[in-house]
Every structure is written in structure tokens, then in C-alpha cells.
């Protein structure tokens, strides 16, 4: 092994660290996309985290690494869909009843 192999300076080690971050975004985006489908089709109560994980091709443990629980996942799906303009088109038929169902009692 040569002396430069253990250096922590910029170079291949830095670019490999950056490439390790990219798949995380991909996994998170896959989870959000499958969760949007699941919540849209089945509503909050009918949506299953097991199914979302299977469709996103991740373990439940990985899903919960990114989102601490079903409610947090739903909140992130709603925020993401809102920012992408998907909620406006589907809100009356799909998302409004779900939002009312999961809203804290004091905010209804």
C-alpha cells in the first residue's frame, strides 16, 4: 500500500462518499412514490406500511429509518404531493377525508 492510500484529503474517497448519498435519495423517493399510490388508493386507514415497503422494494426497517411512523410518512407524502401540485387535483376525492381523519383533534 502506498502512503497516499490512507489520506483523508479530497479525491476518490470524497466522490465515493457523495455517491453513497445519492442512493438514499433514490430510496426515499421510491418510498414516497409508492406511499402516494397506497394512500391515494386505500386512504390513510386502509394503507399498509408493509405493502408500501414491498412495493418500494425496501424492508420495513428501511422505511422506518426514513420515516418514524405511518403518520410521519403520510405527512411527508402530503407535503411532497402539495409541492408537486398533485394534491390540488386529487384533494376533494382522496386527500381531504384522509387529512381530516388524521388531523389532531384540536385542529379540526
ZIGIZI-V587495 format. One record per helix or strand of 2 or more residues. SS is the DSSP state (@ for helix, = for strand). FROM is the first residue (numbers start at 1). TO is the last residue. Records with the same first field share a line. If there is no record, write none. Layout:
SS = FROM-TO, FROM-TO
This chain:
@ = 3-6, 12-46, 49-56, 60-66, 70-83, 86-102, 105-107
